[in-house]
């Protein structure tokens, strides 16, 4: 298909929206832009449950030359695939939280079965040369399942969250199966060089792979490319959000509540990976170490509840509210309450106004693939009077936003010192740091991330025909290899 533009096929857990009305995240913005320009198919879960589940009818929405195709799941499929394996096993494990990761055979089987069902429903919709791009930790096995059904076209995979080191991933009973399945993709993308190195190290140490030049990796007869593609945002669009009427209203409200005090903000989904507990401790340390800040600063934490049905998330909310209450009880005066925590969500336009009202934004995850809040904060700032970004050394955004104040989120002293420095930072330094970060945010956008990955997929497809022609021409060989590794069928006695 040289010289012709391949049809785009995107697969992700959730689909859309195609237009950014202030609610779409980085993934949706990047993919929607590509589909608006080229057309194609976006395939995923509807987010709903039904009795028929994945065996039920496809739901199809047509928007010009683009189709959004979704499937329901049964309650059992959604629980085993999404709530249990994806979010109780893979999410904590890949975020280096082996202490709270749960491993059980049944959810592993359900996760594989859902990947298999997605492949069965997707494969009849594919053309032989469609460019298929699979997203995130929900679909590690999907590429292998499509290969097993005879798909020979280009396959790409992008992981939006971290990829942990081999010594952590090795605790997963199915770790060999999972990484072996990832080798079905021609291109595997990661947010950071660290994540890529961890993946390559596992392949070399556990699967006897060999790292080649040009980012290529050989495992057995299979040659793929593993590369880094840091995701961005629609910087121009978000900057426009920051000057919208809705944003101005929220900026005014936040400044009014601050009452002339310096406003510190944190914006995170309620999740233990975001380091919110440690952030609260760092703010408490600020009030202790620098008494002059008492009464002169205000901290607003926006933390919408997600996955509230999981015990770890419910416990986190309780602990956060308790810590915030203790800090307020300890330091508040009749005319000043140092902390406010809000567990409701806001539109992205409203968040842009909240960011713009902040003198300091704290983005201090314990581990994060990228963290687009950091980039949104930069895009929302007034260039004449920008706020200061405090950024965790463990956020993927650190590689691009090194002009932020970089902290170790586990150190209350480190966070306290950074907060004090940020609050005292002169305008000239704030502007200098802002312009350095702004350049990165406005250059490395969601559209550029998407186009870069798609271009790399096209190149990998050409290279793959040279490197892996034999394995792709013999489906029985590929099938046998995968079955020997236990990828295509769950092991009966793991």
N, C-alpha and C positions, 0 to 999 in steps of 0.2 A: 504493500500500500504506500510505496514511496511517492512523495509529492502530493498525496491526498491527506486531508485532515481526518483523523480517526474520530469515531463517535466517543464522547466521554460517558463513562458510567461510574458514578460515585456510590459507595456503600458506606453507611454509617448507622449507628444505633437509632438516632433520630434524624428526621428529614426536614429540610427547609429551615426558615422561609426563604423564598427567592428574592423578596424585597426587604430591605432593612428599615423597619419602622421603629427602630429604637430598642429592639429586643434581641436581635441576632448577635451571636458571638463571633469570634474570629474565624472558626471553621466555616460557619454558614455564610459569612460575608465573602470569604475567598472562593468557595465553591459556587455560590450563587452568581458571582460575577463571571466566572468562567462559563457557566451554563447559559447565562443571558447572552454572552458573546457567541458561543459555539453550539448551544443546544446539547441535548443528551438525556440521560436517565439518572435519577437519584433514587436509590433503593434503600429501604430500611424498615424499622419497626414503627408502627402507628402510635405506639405508646398506650394502646388500649388492649384489653383482654376480651376474649370471646370463647365460646364453647369449642368452636372449630380450631381456633388458634392458628398456627402456621400452616395448617392444612386448608384453611378457609380461602375465601376469594381475595384476590388482589384488589387493593384500593388504588385507583389511578386518577391522578389529576393532571390535566394537560394545560400547559402555559406556553403557547406559541410552539416553538420547536423543542420544548423541554417537557419531560414526563416525571412526575413524582409518584413513585410506586411504593406502597407500604403494605405491611401484613400485621394482623393482630397476633397475640400469643394467648395461650391458655393461662389461667392463673398459675398453674404448676410450672409451665415453661418460663413465665416471667420471673417467678420466685427463684427457681433453680439457676437460670441463666443470669439474670440481672441482679437481683438482690443478694443472692448467695455467692455464686462463683465470681461474677464480675466485681462486686462491691465488698464482699467479705473475704475473698481470697486474693484476687489479682490486684485490686486497688491498694490495699495496705501493703502487700508484698512489694509491689513495684515502687511504692513510696518509702521503702526501706523499713516498714513497720512490721517486721516479722513477729513481734511480740503480740500483735492483735490479729494477725492473719489466721483464718480458719480453713482447715483442709478437711474435706469429706468426699467420699467416692461418688455419692449420688449427685451432688451439684456439679462435679466434674463431668459426669456422664450427660447431665442435662445440658451443660454448656456446649459440649461437643455435638450433641444431638441438634441443638438449635443452629449451630454453625452448618451442620449437614443439611438441615431443612432449608436454611437460607440459600445454600448453594443449589439445592434441587429446584427451588422456585425461581432463582435468578438465572440459572444456566439457559433455560429455553428462551430467555429474552435477549441473550447475547449474540452478537455477530462475531465471527472468528477473529476479526482484527480490532474489535472494540478495545479502547484503552480503559481498563478497569482499575479504579483506585479505591482501596479499602481503608477505612479509618478506625483506628483505636483498638483498645484492649478487649473490646467485645468480640472481635472477629479474627483472632489469631489463626484459627484453623480454616477460615473460609477459602483462602487461596488454594490450600491443599485439596479441599473438597471440590473446588472447581476444576483443578487439574485432573483429579480422579475421574471426573465426568467428561474429560476430553478437551477442555478449554486450552488452547495453545496460544492465545493472544497475550498481549502485555498485561502483567499484573503488578500493581504497586501497593505498598502498605505504608501508612504513616502512623506512628505512635505519638499521641498528643501528651502523654504523661511520661514520667521518668522510666528508665529501664535500669533495674537495680544490678549490682555486681553479681558475678557468678556464685560467690559464696552465700549470697542471700537467695538468689533465684533457685539455687540447688535444693533449697528446703521444700520447694513445690514438688509433690510427688510426680507430677506430669511435666516437669521442666524439660526433659529431653524431648518429649512429644511436642511440646509447645514450640520450642525453638526449631525443631526439625520441620514442623509445619510452616514456619515463617520462611523457610528456604524455597517454598513454592513460588514466592513473589520474586519478580525480577529486580525490583528496587524496594529497599526497606529504609524508611526515613525516620530520623529522630530529631528532637528539638535541640540537643546539645552534643558537643563532641564527647562529653563524658558518657552520655547514654549510648552513643554509637560504640565507644570503646568497650563498654560493658557487654554489649551484644556480641561484638567480635571476639572478645575474650572468652565468652561462654562457648562460642562455636569452635574456637581453637582448642580450648582446654577440655571440653566435654565431648565434642563431636569430631575431634581430630581434624579440624579444618585448617586452612592455610590462608593467610592474608596476602593478597596480591597487590599490585600497584593500582593506582587510579580508584582507590576505594573499593576494589572488588574483593570478593571472598569466595574461596572454593571449599566446598564440603562434599567429599566423594566426587561424583561426576557433575555436581550442580555448581554453577558459578553465578553469583548474584552481586549486586552492588549495595553497600550500606553507606548512607551519607547523612549529613546534617542539613536540615532545612528549618531554621528558626521561624516560627509563624509570626505574622504581624497583624495589624488592625487596618481598618479603613481610616487612616489618619485624617485625611481631609474631611471625610464625613463626620468623624467624631469631633473635630474642631468646630464644625458647623453646629453640631448638637450643643456645644458649650455656649453658643451665643443665641440659642433658640429661646423663645418665650418661656417654655417649661423649665429650661435650665436656669434662666435668670430668676424665676420665681423661687426655685430651690436654693440658689446661691444666696438670695436675699434672706430667706428663712434661716439658713444655717448661720449666716453672719449676724442676724438678729438674735438668735439663741446664744451665740457666743458673746454678745454684748461688748464688743470691742476687744475681747481676749483673743489670743492666737489660737486658731482652730487646727487640731490634729484630727485626721480621719484615717480609718481603716475600712476597706470594703472587701469582703470575702464571703464566699459561700461557707456556710457552717460546716467546717470539716477539720478534722484533727491534723491534717497535713499543712494547714495554713498558719500554724504557729500563733494562734490568737491568744491562747493562755500565756505563752511566753511574752507576747507583746504587752499584755496587760501588766505582767510583772515588771517589764521594763519601764512602763509608764509610772507604775508605783515607785520604782527606784528613782525615777526622775524627780518626783515630788519629795522624796526623802533626801536625795543628794544635793538638790538645788532648791532650797526652801523658797527662794524668791519666785519660783514658778508657781507656787501655790496661789491660787486666785487669779493667775494671769494666763492660764491655758485651759483649754477644754478639749476633751477627747471624745469623738463620736465614732462608734464602731457599728457599721452596717453589716449584718451577718444573716442573710436569708436562710431559713431552715431548709435543708435538703436531706433526703433519705432519713427523715425523722423516725421512720419505722424501725431503723436499725439501732440497737441498744447503744453502740459506741457513740452515735450522734446525739441521742437523747441525753446520755451522760455528759457529753461535752457541753451541751446547752446549759444544763444544770450547773456545771462547774463554772462556766463563764459568767452566768448571772450572779452566782455566789461571790466570785472574785470582784466583779464590778460593784456589787453591793457593799462588800467589805471596804473597798477603796473609797467609795463615796461616804460610807459611815465614818471612816477614819479621818478623811481630809475635808469634807464638805463644810461650808459655812452657811449662814442664813441666806447669803446672796450669791453663793457659788456652789455648783455641783460639778465635780471634775469630770465625771464619766457619764456617757449615755450609750446604751446598747440597743439596737433596733434589729429585730429578727424578721421584718417584712422586707419585701423586695421593692426595687424602684426600676423604672424604665431607664434606658441608657442615657436619654436626654436629661432626666432628673439627676442621674449620677454625675453627668458632666458638670452640672451646676454645683453639686456637692464638692467635686474635685476642685473646681475653680475657686470655691470659698476657702479652701484649705491652705494654711501656711505650710503644713507638713502632711505628707501622705506616707503611711507605714505599710509597706508590702514586705512582710517578713515570714514567708513560709518556711517550714522545716525542710521541705523538699517540694519542688514544683517543676513541671515540664518546661513552662515558659512563664506564665502569669501575665495576662494581658491587662490586668488592672494597672500595672506599672506604666504600660505604654499609653493606656487611656488617660491616665493622670497627666502625663507629659503633653499629650495632644490637646487636653482641655485647658491648659494654662494660659493666662494673660501674659504675653511676651514682655510687657512692660513691668509686671509685678508678679513673677512666677513663684509658685511654692517650691518646696524642697522634697525630693523623693528619698526616703530611707528604704533600702532594698537588701533583702537577705542574700548572703553569699551563696545560698543553696537554691535560688530561683534561676531558671534558665535565662531570664531576661538580663541577668548580670553581665553576660558576655557582650551585649550590645549597649547596656546602660551603665557603663562603668563610671560615668560622671555623677551618678547618684552617691549617697553616703552608704557604703557597703558595711553591713553588720553581720555578726554571728547571732542569730535569733535565740540561741540557747543561753547567751550571756546577758543577764539583766544589766550588768555594768556597761557592756558595749552598747546596748540599745539606749540606755539612759544618757550616756555621753553623746551619742549621735543625735538624740532628741534635743539636748541642750545646745549642741553646735548648730543644728538646723534652725532652732528658734532665734539664735543670735546672729545667724549668717547675714552679712550685709547684702544689700540689693545687687551690687555689682557681681558678687560671687554667685548669687542665685541666678542671675541672668546668664552668666558664663556657663554654668553647669546645665541650665535649661537648654541653651542653644546647641550644646554638644549632643544632648539626648534627643532633642527635637530632630536633628539631622538624621539620626538613626531611625527614629520612629516613622518619619515621613518618607524615607528611602525604602526601608524594608517593610512594605505593606502586606496586607493579606493577599492582594492580587498578585504581587510580585512573588510571594511564597508559593502560591498556587501555580503560577506560570513556570516558576523554576522547577517545581516538582514534575509537572507535566512534560517539560522539555527533557528532564533527566530520564523520565520513563520512556520517551521516544528513543533516546539514545541507548538506553538499556535494552529496549526491544531489538534494536539493530545489533547490538553487541551480543545479546543472548542467542541470537540465531547462529552466530559464529562460535560462541563458547559452549552452548548447550544443545546444539542441533540434534545430536544423537539421543539425548535423554528425552527431548520433546517429541522425537519421531517414533519413540517406542513407549507408548502408554503403559504397556505391561511392565516395563522396567521401572518406570516411575511409580506405578501402583504397588509393585512388589516391594520397592524400597520403603515406601511410606508404611506399608502394612508391617514390614519387619520392625520398623521403629515404633509401631503401635499408634501411629497418628490417626489413621482413618477409622479404626475401630477401638473403642475404649477397652483397656485391659480388664480382664475379668477379676484378677486378683492383684490390684496395685499394692 
